[in-house]
């Protein structure tokens, strides 16, 4: 048959299709009793019309998928085909079921080789997702097993089919369509002599499934991020800096952003409130800057609530009771909650000139717009940190940074993009620009703020969602689809997180509870 002669149409099965359906089922299931009675099919169409899918070619039925609704907990456990059938051969469709059960898929012998079965399976998957059902289950015959029964157990046969050492027309097809073998079913269909009564319980999980009781608690899946590529400039007061910050927060809020992001040490120009001579003592200058942090955090938290936006407040210098100073990013939630993330890896310049200490905790933060991580500049160049966060289901990694030269910027950029790809998450890079020769250590800046995505078909070809004009003060918006992350992690062209060889290596976070007096909150600690 020529491809030019095909005129295929996908639609739902109707009662008047029964004569053709019967003819098709009789030919395919000759050894299993042939077609279902018309009463059975009519009742199935009446109770679950969307689940009965056919492919026709110029009005001729050439492919059929019959499906019932079932209770997942019941049919994900051992069962028999007869458990689906009531009196008078009525299929026991469960109107309130939370899973689909694949009863039959039939392809006309003359149309095999056109991948019509795959079309029917894809239609089933789309229906499962649109109905927010938990999974598709199926009892799969293994019709080639009788040829190997003398030498292989059923489980050995299934293993060889999964390794493609044996081809089974049903199981091989199911595995190629992303179904997993959940268990072996015994006496599933006793009259199936070719399978010797055995079958596989197959399952395709709907990774987008949300239980009904969680509907009101479901997190946002469409998230808008607004980042400020901040220009370093001289300010004459703390109030003038905060006024500029509030201007940007207000603007980002007007565009319904879920996050406002600022760069690392964005309030560093306040060191210029000292005269140039005082700035020469750089340790004293950075401690002077730390005096403004509490005021900034208070004001930024007020803005987060007032403008209904989560603020990733770049980073600021904090002095603690131990008299040590830290480079800290503050997350000001729009509900008034304040959380923080220390910079863990301190650059040689920070250690030498400012004597900054690195923190020892790493967290994923739950927000109303996804699970996020924060790594301040240099931290993103250490891939272990991002992997620890990814293992805690991080969706978005925010990287406030401050670099002076293009090569420094490119180190941060290339590492950030690698983190997005290898951890299948979004990465938001936000930096500062401008030249301020009158302030020590603020001579030059280089930045091009960007948003990176995983590298797969659902995302831009270069895995760059947004980026700013280099070295220009501006805001950048980017809409992030968290559903795409769920799909790429489970069904992407490659699945980096799933395919890690944990039999060869692992990653552990050290327990620093002796230092802080208790277990680090949110740290991924392995005590083994």
C-alpha positions in Angstrom: 0.0 0.0 0.0 1.4 3.4 -1.0 1.6 6.1 1.6 -0.1 8.4 -0.9 -3.2 6.2 -0.6 -3.6 6.7 3.2 -6.2 9.2 4.5 -6.0 8.5 8.3 -8.3 10.1 10.8 -8.1 9.7 14.6 -11.5 9.8 16.4 -13.6 8.1 19.1 -15.3 4.8 18.6 -19.1 4.9 17.8 -21.7 2.2 18.2 -22.2 2.0 14.4 -18.6 1.0 14.1 -19.3 -2.4 15.7 -19.5 -4.5 12.5 -16.0 -3.4 11.5 -14.7 -3.7 15.1 -16.1 -7.3 15.3 -14.4 -8.2 12.1 -11.1 -6.8 13.2 -11.2 -8.4 16.7 -12.3 -11.8 15.2 -9.2 -11.8 13.0 -6.7 -10.7 15.6 -8.1 -12.7 18.6 -9.1 -15.9 16.7 -7.3 -18.0 19.4 -8.9 -16.1 22.3 -12.5 -16.2 21.4 -12.7 -13.3 19.0 -14.7 -10.1 19.4 -16.5 -8.7 22.4 -20.4 -8.8 22.1 -21.9 -5.5 20.9 -23.6 -5.0 24.3 -20.1 -4.9 25.9 -18.8 -2.4 23.4 -21.9 -0.2 23.6 -21.7 0.0 27.4 -18.0 0.8 27.3 -18.7 3.6 24.8 -21.5 4.9 26.9 -19.5 5.0 30.2 -16.1 6.1 28.9 -16.5 7.5 25.3 -13.2 9.4 25.3 -11.3 6.3 26.1 -12.4 4.4 23.0 -10.1 5.6 20.2 -10.0 4.5 16.6 -8.0 5.3 13.5 -9.9 5.1 10.2 -8.7 5.2 6.6 -11.3 6.5 4.3 -14.0 5.3 6.6 -12.4 1.9 7.2 -11.5 0.9 10.8 -7.8 0.1 10.8 -6.7 0.7 14.4 -8.6 0.5 17.8 -7.6 1.2 21.4 -10.2 0.1 24.0 -9.7 1.5 27.5 -11.5 1.4 30.9 -11.2 3.5 34.1 -10.1 1.7 37.2 -8.9 2.2 40.7 -5.1 2.4 40.7 -4.6 0.8 44.1 -6.6 -2.2 43.1 -5.2 -2.8 39.6 -1.6 -1.9 40.3 -1.5 -5.0 42.4 -1.8 -8.7 41.2 -5.1 -9.3 39.4 -6.6 -11.4 36.6 -8.2 -10.3 33.4 -11.5 -11.6 34.7 -11.3 -9.0 37.5 -12.2 -6.4 34.8 -15.2 -8.4 33.6 -18.7 -8.6 35.2 -21.8 -10.6 34.3 -22.8 -10.9 30.7 -19.3 -9.9 29.7 -19.7 -6.3 30.9 -16.4 -4.5 31.4 -16.3 -3.1 34.9 -15.5 0.6 34.1 -15.1 2.7 37.3 -16.5 6.2 36.6 -14.5 7.7 39.5 -11.3 5.7 38.8 -8.0 7.4 39.0 -6.2 5.4 36.3 -6.8 4.1 32.8 -6.6 0.4 32.0 -5.6 -0.5 28.4 -7.9 -3.4 27.4 -6.9 -3.9 23.8 -5.0 -2.3 21.0 -5.6 -3.8 17.6 -4.1 -2.9 14.2 -5.4 -4.3 10.9 -2.8 -6.6 9.5 -2.6 -4.7 6.2 -1.7 -1.5 8.1 1.1 -2.9 10.3 4.4 -1.0 9.8 2.8 2.4 9.7 3.3 2.9 13.5 -0.4 3.3 14.1 -0.1 1.6 17.4 2.2 4.4 18.6 -0.5 7.0 17.5 -3.1 5.2 19.6 -0.7 5.0 22.6 0.1 8.7 22.3 -3.6 9.6 22.2 -4.1 7.5 25.4 -1.3 9.4 27.1 -2.7 12.8 26.1 -6.1 11.7 27.5 -4.6 10.5 30.7 -2.9 13.9 31.2 -5.9 15.9 30.2 -8.1 14.0 32.7 -5.4 14.3 35.5 -5.3 10.5 35.9 -2.5 8.8 37.8 -1.4 6.3 35.3 -2.1 3.9 32.4 -2.1 0.3 33.4 -2.2 -2.8 31.2 -1.9 -6.5 31.4 0.4 -7.4 28.6 0.5 -10.9 27.0 3.8 -12.4 26.1 2.8 -14.4 23.1 6.3 -15.6 22.1 7.0 -17.1 25.6 5.8 -20.6 24.6 8.8 -20.8 22.3 11.2 -20.3 25.2 9.3 -21.8 28.1 11.5 -25.0 28.3 14.6 -23.0 28.8 13.5 -19.7 30.4 11.4 -18.7 33.4 8.8 -15.9 32.7 11.0 -13.4 34.5 14.1 -14.5 32.6 12.1 -14.1 29.3 11.0 -10.6 30.3 14.5 -9.6 31.1 15.8 -10.8 27.8 13.0 -9.0 26.0 13.9 -5.8 27.8 17.5 -6.3 26.8 16.3 -6.8 23.2 17.8 -10.2 23.1 14.4 -11.5 22.2 11.6 -9.7 20.3 8.1 -10.1 21.7 5.4 -8.4 19.5 3.5 -7.1 22.5 6.0 -6.6 25.3 8.7 -5.1 23.0 6.1 -2.6 21.7 5.0 -1.7 25.2 8.6 -1.1 26.4 9.3 1.1 23.3 6.3 3.2 24.3 7.7 4.1 27.8 5.8 1.5 29.8 7.6 -0.2 32.6 7.1 -3.8 33.8 5.7 -3.4 37.3 5.2 -7.2 38.1 4.6 -10.6 36.6 0.9 -11.7 36.6 0.1 -15.4 36.9 -3.0 -17.0 35.5 -3.9 -13.6 34.0 -5.6 -15.1 31.0 -5.5 -18.9 31.4 -6.7 -19.6 27.9 -3.7 -17.7 26.4 -1.6 -20.8 25.6 1.1 -18.8 23.8 1.8 -16.8 26.9 1.1 -19.9 29.1 -1.2 -17.8 31.2 1.5 -15.3 32.2 1.3 -11.6 31.6 3.2 -8.5 32.5 1.6 -5.7 34.5 2.7 -2.6 32.7 2.5 1.0 33.9 3.0 4.4 32.3 3.0 7.1 35.0 1.5 10.5 34.4 4.3 12.7 35.7 1.9 15.7 35.7 -0.7 14.0 37.9 -2.0 16.1 40.8 -4.3 14.4 43.4 -7.7 16.0 43.7 -7.2 16.9 47.3 -4.2 19.0 46.4 -5.9 21.1 43.7 -6.1 24.2 45.9 -2.5 23.7 47.1 -1.0 23.2 43.6 2.0 25.4 43.0 2.2 27.7 40.0 3.6 26.2 36.9 4.1 29.4 35.0 6.6 31.6 36.7 7.7 35.1 35.7 11.1 36.3 36.7 12.3 39.9 36.6 16.0 40.6 37.0 17.6 44.0 37.5 20.9 44.5 35.7 21.9 47.2 38.3 24.2 50.0 37.6 26.7 50.8 40.3 26.7 54.5 40.9 27.5 57.0 43.6 24.8 57.6 46.2 24.6 60.3 48.7 22.5 58.4 51.3 21.0 55.0 52.2 17.5 56.4 51.3 18.6 57.2 47.7 19.7 53.5 47.2 16.5 52.2 48.6 14.5 54.6 46.5 16.2 53.2 43.4 15.6 49.6 44.6 11.9 50.4 45.2 11.6 51.9 41.7 12.7 48.6 40.2 10.6 46.5 42.5 7.5 48.6 41.6 8.2 48.2 37.9 8.7 44.5 38.0 5.5 44.1 40.1 3.6 46.0 37.5 4.5 43.3 35.0 3.2 40.6 37.4 6.6 39.1 38.1 6.8 36.4 40.7 10.5 37.2 41.5 12.5 40.4 41.5 16.3 39.6 41.4 19.2 41.9 42.3 23.0 41.4 41.8 25.6 40.5 44.3 26.6 43.3 46.7 24.3 45.8 44.8 24.5 48.2 47.8 28.3 48.3 47.8 28.4 52.0 46.6 27.4 52.9 50.1 31.1 52.5 51.0 31.4 55.8 49.1 29.7 57.5 52.0 33.1 57.4 53.6 35.8 59.7 52.3 38.4 58.1 50.0 41.1 58.0 52.7 38.8 55.9 55.0 38.2 53.5 52.1 41.8 52.6 52.0 41.3 50.4 55.0 39.2 47.9 53.1 38.4 45.7 56.1 37.0 48.7 57.9 35.1 49.8 54.7 33.4 46.4 54.3 32.4 46.4 57.9 31.0 49.9 57.5 28.9 48.5 54.6 27.6 45.7 56.9 26.0 48.4 59.2 23.3 49.0 56.6 22.2 45.4 56.0 19.5 45.2 58.7 17.8 48.3 57.4 18.0 47.0 53.8 16.5 43.6 54.8 13.7 45.2 56.7 12.9 47.6 53.8 13.1 44.8 51.1 10.8 42.6 53.1 8.3 45.5 53.3 8.5 45.9 49.5 8.0 42.2 48.9 4.7 42.3 50.9 3.6 45.7 49.5 4.3 44.9 45.9 3.3 41.2 46.1 6.6 39.9 44.8 9.3 37.6 46.0 12.6 39.4 46.2 16.0 37.7 45.8 18.0 40.5 47.3 21.3 39.9 45.5 23.7 39.8 48.4 24.8 42.0 51.2 27.5 42.0 53.9 26.4 40.7 57.3 28.4 40.8 60.5 27.5 38.2 63.1 28.0 37.7 66.7 31.3 35.9 66.1 32.6 39.2 64.6 33.1 37.4 61.3 31.6 38.9 58.1 29.7 36.9 55.5 28.4 37.6 52.0 24.7 36.8 52.2 21.7 36.6 49.9 18.3 37.3 51.4 15.1 35.8 50.1 12.2 38.1 51.0 8.9 36.2 50.4 5.8 38.1 49.6 4.1 36.7 52.7 6.7 38.5 54.9 9.0 35.5 55.6 12.7 36.2 55.3 15.3 33.5 54.6 19.0 33.6 53.7 21.8 31.8 51.9 25.4 32.4 52.6 28.1 32.5 49.9 30.0 29.3 50.5 33.1 29.7 48.3 35.0 33.0 48.9 37.1 34.4 46.1 40.8 35.1 46.7 40.1 38.9 46.4 37.3 38.7 49.1 39.5 36.8 51.4 42.5 39.0 50.9 40.9 42.5 50.9 37.8 42.0 53.0 38.5 38.9 55.1 35.1 37.4 54.3 34.2 34.0 55.7 32.3 31.3 53.8 29.1 29.9 55.2 28.4 26.2 55.7 24.8 25.6 54.9 23.1 25.0 51.6 19.3 25.0 51.2 16.4 24.7 48.7 13.7 27.2 49.5 10.0 26.5 49.1 8.2 29.5 47.5 4.8 30.0 46.1 6.4 29.9 42.6 8.6 26.8 42.8 11.5 25.4 44.7 14.5 27.6 44.4 18.2 27.6 45.2 20.6 30.6 45.5 24.3 30.5 44.7 26.3 33.7 44.9 28.6 34.2 42.0 31.7 32.0 42.6 29.6 29.2 44.1 28.1 28.4 40.7 31.6 27.4 39.6 31.4 24.4 41.9 29.1 21.8 40.4 28.7 19.7 43.5 26.5 22.5 45.1 24.0 22.6 42.3 23.8 18.8 42.3 23.0 18.7 46.0 20.2 21.2 45.3 18.9 19.3 42.3 18.6 16.2 44.5 16.1 18.2 46.6 14.0 19.0 43.5 15.1 22.5 42.8 13.3 24.2 39.9 15.1 27.5 39.6 18.7 28.5 40.6 19.3 32.2 41.2 22.9 33.4 40.7 23.5 37.0 41.7 27.0 37.9 40.6 29.5 40.7 40.4 32.4 40.5 37.9 34.8 43.1 36.8 36.1 41.8 33.5 34.6 39.8 30.6 36.7 36.7 31.2 35.5 36.7 34.8 31.9 37.1 33.6 32.3 34.2 31.1 33.5 31.9 33.8 30.3 32.5 35.7 28.1 32.4 32.6 29.5 29.1 31.2 29.3 27.4 34.6 25.8 28.6 35.1 24.7 27.3 31.8 26.3 23.9 32.5 24.4 23.8 35.8 21.1 24.3 33.9 21.8 21.5 31.5 23.2 18.9 33.9 20.6 19.5 36.6 17.6 20.0 34.3 16.6 23.3 35.9 16.4 27.0 35.1 19.3 29.3 36.1 18.8 33.0 36.4 22.0 35.1 36.3 21.9 38.7 37.5 24.8 41.1 37.6 25.8 44.7 37.9 27.3 47.2 35.5 28.9 50.6 35.6 32.2 52.2 36.5 32.7 54.0 39.8 36.3 55.1 40.1 35.6 57.2 43.2 34.9 54.1 45.3 37.7 51.7 46.2 37.1 48.2 44.5 34.2 49.4 42.4 36.3 50.6 39.5 34.8 48.5 36.7 31.9 46.1 36.2 31.0 43.7 33.4 27.7 41.8 33.1 25.2 40.4 30.7 22.3 39.0 32.8 20.7 35.8 31.4 18.3 33.0 32.0 19.3 29.5 31.0 17.2 26.4 30.5 17.9 22.7 29.9 19.0 21.9 26.4 16.1 19.9 24.8 13.3 20.3 22.3 11.0 22.1 24.7 13.4 24.9 25.1 15.3 27.4 22.9 17.9 25.8 20.6 20.7 27.5 22.4 19.2 27.0 25.9 19.1 30.7 26.5 15.6 32.0 27.4 16.5 35.7 27.9 19.5 37.9 28.1 20.2 41.6 28.5 22.4 44.0 26.5 25.9 43.8 28.1 26.9 46.6 30.4 23.6 48.5 30.3 21.3 49.1 33.2 18.0 47.5 32.4 15.4 44.9 33.5 15.0 41.5 32.0 11.8 39.4 32.1 11.5 35.7 31.5 8.6 33.3 31.7 9.6 29.9 33.1 7.3 26.8 32.6 7.9 24.4 35.5 5.9 21.7 33.7 8.5 21.5 31.0 11.1 20.6 33.7 8.9 17.8 34.9 8.6 16.4 31.4 12.2 16.8 30.4 13.4 15.1 33.6 11.2 12.1 32.9 10.9 11.9 29.1 13.7 14.2 27.7 16.0 13.2 24.8 18.5 12.6 27.7 17.6 12.4 31.3 20.7 13.5 33.2 19.4 13.2 36.7 17.8 9.7 36.2 20.8 8.3 34.4 23.5 9.0 37.0 25.6 6.0 37.9 25.0 5.9 41.6 26.5 2.4 41.6 29.8 4.1 40.8 29.7 7.4 42.7 27.7 9.4 45.3 27.6 12.9 46.7 27.4 13.6 50.5 27.0 16.8 52.4 29.2 16.9 55.6 27.4 17.3 58.9 28.4 20.6 60.4 26.0 20.4 63.4 29.0 20.5 65.8 29.7 24.0 64.5 26.1 25.4 64.6 24.8 23.5 67.6 22.2 21.6 65.5 21.7 20.0 62.1 22.0 22.4 59.2 18.5 23.2 58.1 17.7 21.8 54.6 21.2 20.3 54.1 21.4 17.0 52.2 23.3 15.0 54.8 24.3 11.4 54.4 25.5 9.8 57.6 26.4 6.5 56.1 
